Amino acid sequence: MPRFKLTIEYDGSPFVGWQRQDNGPSVQAALEDAVRGYCQVNTVVHGAGRTDAGVHALGQVAHVDLPRDDSPHVVVNALNAHLRPHPIAVLTAEKVGEEFHARFSAVERAYEYRIINRPARPALDAGRVWWVGPVLDAQAMHAAAQTLIGHHDFTSFRAAECQADSAMKTLDQLDVARQADVIVVTARARSFLHHQVRNMVGTLKLVGEGKWTARDVADALAAKNRAAAGPTAPPEGLYLTRVRYPT
């Protein structure tokens, strides 16, 4: 059966996350239902990352084996037709070899976290940003973020339920930049621990408020203790933006 690589965007608000679960609707289940409607078969859609409940994606990648050798254009249109009315869209489809795996072939994942930083609550972006009213110092947040770049034990930024074998990760980028009323945190790494990005953002918010310094962030990292770092930022501000593969 031909294997297709899918690039997908979705609003994570109504879902329990990417992964199929018994306690509510998931993005994976919606895609598998769409495949069933299109091809009349049960199959597994494998994702590059298991985003949590409420987390969004602009560039999630998945692969699926289909019993029909249709063109990518037909696959995109058919899946999108069967995905209605879910807030999920298949952006592209590409035929790939059977050696391609959306998760295990990936060499880099990129996330953005968006904070709307103004006194007024968001009307149009509600559920898609973290609203923080008091003014945050984005430059101080960026400077503190640089202490986390590199290969470290990220236990202090790891969720208790994380199933990764090791807390050692290499963080390639963690930038903080203000764009008018929006503060964007950009993170890149081969892979991340469960809640790692949200825990780093929650910690950097303390810096932006003037409650912590860059040294406090470095000390939290060195502590290798989740209790030493800041709170977990809410899921609605997080976006999986890109997954990169070998060229």
N, C-alpha and C positions, 0 to 999 in steps of 0.2 A: 504494500500500500504506500502511496506517496506521502512523504512527510512535509508538512507546511509549517513554516515559521510565521507567527502572527505578531504584529505590533498592535497594542491595544491601549485605549484610554478609557478611564471610568471614573465616575463619582462614587467614592467609597461609602458615602453616607448611609445608604439603605442596607449595606451588607455587613455580615459578621467578619468579613475579611476576604482574602483571596481564596483560601483553602475551604473545600467542601466540609461542612460541619452539620451536626444534627440539630443545632440550636438556632438555626435561622438561615436566610438566603446568603449565598456566597457568589463571588464573581466566577470562580471555577465551575460551580454547578450550573450557573446561567449559561456559560459557554458550552458546557457539555450537553445541556438541554438543546441549545441551538444546533449543535452538530447532529444530535439525534433527529431534530426536525428536518434538517437538510439531507442527511444521508441514511436515516432510519437504522442507525447502529449506536450501540453504547461504546463509548471510548473515553480515555482519560486525556484531559488537556493539562499539559505540564507547564507550570509557570516558572519564570526566572527568579521570582521572589515572592514570599508569602506575606503580603501586606496585611496589616492588622485591620480590625474593624474601624471604619471611618477614614482610613487612609486612601488617598486618591492616586491615580496614575495617569501620566501623560505619555509614557513610553514603556509600559510593561511589555514583556516579550513572553510568548508561550509557543509550544509546538504541539502538533496533533497529527496523528496518522489517519488519513481519510481513505475510504474505499473507492473514491471517485477521483479520477485524474483530470479534474477540471482546471481551467486556467486560474491563476491567482485572482484575476478580476472577478470571476464568477464566485470564487470562494468568499471573497470579501462581501460581495453583495448578498449572497445567500445567508451567510452568518449574521450579517447586520439585520436582514429582514426577520430572522428568527429571534434576534435579541430584543426586539421591541416588546414592551416599553421600558426595558431596563436601561439605566444610564451607562451603557457600555457600548463602545464602538470599536470595531476592528478597523484599524487604519490601513494596514497593508498585509498582504500575504505573499510568501515567497517559498518556492519549492527548495528544499534542502535535502542533503544526504541523510541516511539513517544514522550516521555517526553524530549528527547535531543533536544536542540536548539543551533546551532553553536554560536550565539551571546550571548544569555541570560544565557546559562549554563557555559560559560567561567569564570574561576576564575583568570586568569593571561594572559597577552599578553606581548610578548618580541619583541623589535625592535633593529636593529643595524643600525648605520649610519656610512658610510665609507667615509673618506677623504683621497685622495691621495695627499701627501704633499711632492712635489718635484718641481724643476724648469721646467722640461719637462712635457708637457701636456700628458695625457694618450692616447695611441693608441688602446690598446685592451679593456680597461675598460671605454672608452668614453660612457657617458650616464648611467653609473652604479656607479659612484663615484663623489664626489665634488672635483674638482681640485683646490688646494690652493698652490701657488708657494712659498711664503715666509715661512721660517721655523716656525712651531708652537711648543710651549712648552706643550707637552702632559701631563706632570706631573702637571704643574700648572692648566691645564684644568681639570684634575681629581680631584685635591684638591678643586677647586671651585665648581665642580659638586656636591660635598658632602653637600654643603649648601642647596641643593634642595631636598635632601632625606627626606622622611617623609610625614606627612599629612599637606597640605597647601592649601591656596587659590592661584591657579595658573593663575589668571586673566592676569598677566603680560606676560604669555606664551601661551595665548589663542587667536585663530584667531577671528576676528570681526564677522565672519559668523558662529561661533561655535553654535550649537543648543543644547548643553548640558544644563540641568536645573541648574547645579551648577558648579562653578569653583573649588570646593573642591575635591582634588584627593590625593591619597596616592602613592607616588613614592617609590618603594621598592629598586630599583637599578639604578644608573647612573654612570657607569664606563667609563673611557677614557684610552685607552692603545695604544701605538705605536707598530706596527709590521712592521719593516723596514720602507718603505716609506708610509705605510698606517696607519692612525689613526682610530681606531674603537671605537665608542661610543655605549655602550650597555645600554638599558633602559628596566626596567621591572615594570609593575604595573597591577592592575586589569583592568583598563581602562585608556585611555588618552583623553585629550581634542583635538579638531581639531587644527592641526599644533603644538601641544605641544612639540613633540620631535624635530621637525625642528627649532622651536623657541629657545629651550634650546641649541641646537647645534650651532645655529647662535650666541647666546650670549657667549657660551664657546669659540668660535673662537676668540672673542675679547680678552679673557683672554690669549689664546695661542699666540696672537700677541703682548701681553704686554700692550695693551691699557686699559684693565680692570683688577681688582683684584678680589679675592674671595669675598671681602666685597662689591664690586660693584654689584656682582651677588646677594648677600643676600639682598642688598638694592633694587634691581630691583624686587625681589620676594615680598618684604614687601610693595612696592609701589602699588601693585594691579592695575597696569596700563600698558597696552600693550606698550605704548610709552616709558616706562622706561627700557624695555629690549632690547636686540639686534635684529638684522635682522633675517628674516626667511631663514634658509638654503634651498638650492634648493632641489627639490624632488628626483632627480636621485640618491642621496647617501643613501636613506632610504630603509630599508628592514624589512618587517614583518617576523620574523624568527620562532616564535613559539606561539601557543595558548594552554594553559593548562586547563584541566578540572578535576573535582573531580575524585578521584580514588576509 
